[in-house]
Amino acid sequence: MKTLLNGIFLILPLISATSAQAMDWLKETPSLVELVEAGKLPSIDDRIPDDVQVAQLRLDQAPGEHGGQLRLLMGKQKDIRQIVIYGYARLVGYTPELELKADILKRVEVFENRVFTLHLRKGHKWSDGHPFTSEDFRYYWEDVANNPELSKGGPNKLLIVDGELPEVEFPDKHTVRYSWSNPNPYFMPALAGARPLYIYKPAHYLRQFHARYQSEEAIARQIEEFAKRNWMGVHVNYDRPYKATNPDLPTLQPWVNTTYPPSERFIFKRNPYYHRVDPNGRQLPYIDSIAINIASSKLVPAKTGADESDLQARYLRMDNYTFLKSASKRNNYDVRLWQAAKGAHIALYPNLNTNDKVYRELMRDLRFRRALSHAIHRHEINQVVYFGLVQESNNTVLEEGPLYRPEYQNNWIEYDLKHANQLLDELGLAERDDRGVRLLPDGRSLEILIQTAGESTEQTDVLELIHDSWLQAGIKLYSIPSTREVFRNRIFSGDAMMSIWSGIENAIPTAENSPGELAPTSKYQYQWPQWGLYYESSGKSGEAPELTAAQELVHLNDQWARASTHEQRELIWHQILEIHRDQMFTIGIVNHVPHPVVVSNYLHNVPEKGFYDISPGAYFGIYKPDTFWFDEARR
Amino acid sequence: MLGYILRRILTMIPTLVVISMLVFVIIQLPPGDYLESHIAELQSHGESVDEQKIQFLREQYGLDKPLVHQYWYWVTGMLQADFGYSFEYELPVSEVVGDRLFLTVIISIATILFTWIIAFPIGIYSATHQYSWGDYGLSTLGFLGLATPNFLLALVMLYFANVYFGTSIGGLMDSEYIDAPWSIDKMISILEHLWIPVIVIGTSGTAGMIRRLRANLLDELQKQYVVTGRAKGLPPGKLLVKYPLRVALNFFVADIGTLLPTVISGAEIVAVVMSLPTTGPILLSALQSQDMYLAGSFLMFLALLTVFGVLVSDIALALLDPRIRLGGGASK
């Protein structure tokens, strides 16, 4: 029994608590001194939790100073949610090494991946100073997730395992327990997501909008005042922690929005009750405020080059690099090249659910997909479009991740027209028309229409090069640009034969990340939308996967969710990747595309190299922007 | 006269009803609705989408209701000055547009004044000095303005203004003045930025106006009463201004009809390129994301101004030029 417990009782590492240490090592934040002295704000030891989290700085980081304003550029008002992503204060969060660690929580006890006991920090407070306790979790569970009006379909489906809801308990003010009878491997990653699952809500604030806590007249008055259809509309409108549009909504993030939309400029101010301090006793974040200017996204590179942003990566692209670099001589910033964590920067998606029967059979034939891949001259594409800076690869995991194996990346990607032609001849496509284009069994020419979302000329440039090499294999390619919505609808409906898009989102997964993206589980997977829809709707709509390899992927994905050990999950991951290596359901072209990140010379602690992607990195989030600081003296 | 105005106003009603239907149907023509384009946008950035939340929003926004129902809701709302709700901004339409209206009007009026100040003297000069070097030179300049693509000119000027004057790129003021209360510094910052869009938007309008003024004036200057006046020794200034110029200005009054809506909408493309805080970019992005009440209400507002502007210019024309009769056929 004892050994069994040892094996399955996993306590996530916690960052040392300081309750034992004396409180006099804490230093008051200069910008808050005035407020504290005027009695408008409690002093620092009353603001931070009793067991405060001491930030562990990385080797390339140095402890800094308070102050300064970080200027950012965003393309739309809605983009202010990026601050919630960058801030990345989560119940549990990823480290740059992609381990899960308790962050807002003091610690998490995980039992068999099915019982999760969350321990809150004593004395932790919301940004308005109200205590953050298990009541906030209860409010979410009882009054939001299980309120039949507010959540019609019940709690979020990540909280449901085999149709079973968790048992949620609140033993005391600082403890919350979620337990299922089967493992729920989706729970912790969901809490750590760039767009997290919020299982806590500021109850003291939101109660004023909730029908259960307010009189009918008060609710009716609010509906009238805010011009909503019902009280749920009012509640949802004020409860948008991710969008950060409501400055009155208390938060636990390092910076709090202070600007009511609509505006062209949003100011986020430091959260005086934030739960992290640096090793020298300074409360984080170092940076006092963030100013976001909204500018047309096409102007963002130009404005960045004119030194109007201190930390910019959004809306910059590889082809802005030379401009940014040359302008950096005039202005005080540094251009770094980070990397996208996508499996492929560009990938072709043969639609296995396309309506045309002849093409559908072809797409589903493994030999055809391999022939298509062999007939792409990836090296040429790399040299012509990307200055030879990227990696020619399949759409698969990257070598920086723990699950990488060279064969996943290299299989079937060499430019081999002879083999491609041979495979196509074997398929019974040996006849050709007078242009040299192969003929289908029913006499039509083999013409593949590739849908593009019409967003970047880069994709059409690549398609132009593929067109030339495919033609030598007797395949005629046409690209059809449209808009993003039309593009997707054509794929769902099966009108699209093939499409071009980026590859898997999180290509540096660990075995603990869900492999769902690699199996037919969602209708947004462009290679098998109908099969994905079938899984998503539990068989109510869509079509059941017909290829054995696809069925196997669904099966493995389900097995992964039930697996109880890390080794099992790793094994399943490799089985899945092996199927993808062999089957080429998507045809990756290149990956490892650098992403320019512009960093002001006065801004410290921003890593030289990193991954720039929302999943799993939350863009800058896992590098902890609350530890970035300005050298005000030099500025 | 009064009867005429009344009749015109009455015919406006069916016109506006038809416009409202057209606007609504055209906005709805692209496949999907706002929420679908919203999902597509989130996913293109790799963000997760909560289907339940989407379903909830669809009900809250009334997007699950039939088209006719949505139309009725929108039109009846507008009659009570409720312009609907912007999904994109999650705010009532009036709040979204309201803020930007003022700056849009500033830019538009500045541009119109710029156009007039440049176009009038040049137009008059080239008409009175037809086929002279000055006429050719200025006309060439005008045509250049007309032919240069606005957005290109905008980008070039932004670049030079930034490199030589240190003006921040795009926008209408330095960022620290946005949302700040009005002050002298803020005004100066606006003036610093204002001249670029004014010149860019103004150049093409200027060229058009020069041509029209020149043509109209030339027609008039050939007339016999002018020749007679000149023969009788009238001073050239009076000869020009007393009648020919006034008559030549008819087109100018007729322009009011189209001028009114442009004052509100601003020049969309230039505003997008230069990232101006005007209403143009809002309208464009609302149309792209199918934010239907925002786009619809805005277009309706423009339609209303157009219809109204045409009426005003018709009445003004009748008052200014006794040769023009109201209600044409009836008076015969």
Interface residues (C-beta under 8 A of the other chain):
Chain A: R71 K76 Q77 K78 S151 K152 G153 N156 K157 G193 A194 R195 A227 K228 R229 M232 G233 V236 N237 R240 K243 T245 T259 P261 P262 S263 E264 R265 A291 N293 A295 S296 K298 L299 A302 K303 A306 E308 A453 E455 T483 R484 E485 V486 R488 N489 E505 Y524 D613 I614 S615
Chain B: P30 P31 G32 E36 S37 A40 E41 Q43 S44 H45 G46 E47 S48 D50 Q52 Q55 F56 L57 Q60 G62 D82 Y85 E88 Y89 E90 L91 P92 E95 V96 D99 L158 Y159 N162 S168 I169 G170 G171 S175 I178 D179 V272 V273 M274 S275 P277 P281 S285
